[in-house]
């Protein structure tokens, strides 16, 4: 691996955060605020795919006890720095792991709330089903699942419009992170099949991103 490529990887967290803010027209920050309003002091929260810790810190500032997980060490390093800078170290635990490791990492009913933003769109269909099932397992009864992600509209015009709208986003995300994403189809139905009741939804970016507020049933 070249020195230049290593430097690109090392700078990814800062570039990623600035790029996502620009590419989502500031709407990702609004999503984070909308999620945070549903979290209370002393809630036990799992942030799946916490990245640089922007949402994690926001939840911790509300008094929640937050566990943030991510597979990228550079992202976690940036998140750890954020927690130190904001004096949130005692309220936040960071773990290097992915969503597909949930079954071995946490016992059942360990959390009051699970949050996730723009993570499922990076997973395969099987991984999405697994992750939703694990979220059900680790949530307490009537615990809440707050998921915001790219979604695939149902109508043909909606699909075409969302494809054209998000094309620059996809290209830029690949340049910034060397990763790509896909729109998640029928996410509401998948959440229900995993054992949740969808309580509320909100749309962003012309409906190409959607927040689902769901509650564990049973």
VENRA-V969813 format. One record per backbone hydrogen bond with DSSP energy under -1.0 kcal/mol. CO is the residue of the C=O (numbers start at 1). NH is the residue of the N-H. Records with the same first field share a line. If there is no record, write none. Layout:
CO = NH + NH
//
This chain:
2 = 6
3 = 7
4 = 8
5 = 9
6 = 10
7 = 11
9 = 12
11 = 15
12 = 16
13 = 17
14 = 18
15 = 19
16 = 20
17 = 21
18 = 22
19 = 23
20 = 24
21 = 26
22 = 25
24 = 27
26 = 30
27 = 31
28 = 32
29 = 33
30 = 34
31 = 35
32 = 36
33 = 37
35 = 38
36 = 39
40 = 43
43 = 65
44 = 112 + 113
45 = 67
46 = 115
47 = 69
50 = 53
53 = 57
54 = 58
55 = 59
56 = 60
57 = 61
59 = 64
60 = 63
63 = 42
65 = 45
66 = 93
67 = 47
68 = 95
69 = 49 + 50
70 = 97
72 = 76
73 = 77
74 = 78
75 = 79
76 = 80
77 = 81
78 = 82
79 = 83
80 = 84
81 = 85
82 = 86
83 = 88
88 = 91
91 = 66
93 = 68
95 = 70 + 97
98 = 101
99 = 102
101 = 104
102 = 106
111 = 140
112 = 144
113 = 46
114 = 146
115 = 48
116 = 148
119 = 122
120 = 123
121 = 182
124 = 128
125 = 129
126 = 130
127 = 131
128 = 132
129 = 133
130 = 134
131 = 135
132 = 136
133 = 137
134 = 138
137 = 109
138 = 111
140 = 143
143 = 216
144 = 114
145 = 214
146 = 116
147 = 212
148 = 118
149 = 210
150 = 184
155 = 159
156 = 160
157 = 161
158 = 162
159 = 163
160 = 164
161 = 165
162 = 166
163 = 167
166 = 170
167 = 171
168 = 172
169 = 173
170 = 174
171 = 175
172 = 176
173 = 177
174 = 178
184 = 152
186 = 190
187 = 191
188 = 192
189 = 193
190 = 194
191 = 196
192 = 195
195 = 217
197 = 215
200 = 213
202 = 211
204 = 209
205 = 208
208 = 151
209 = 204
210 = 149
211 = 202
212 = 147
213 = 199 + 200
214 = 145
215 = 197
216 = 142
//
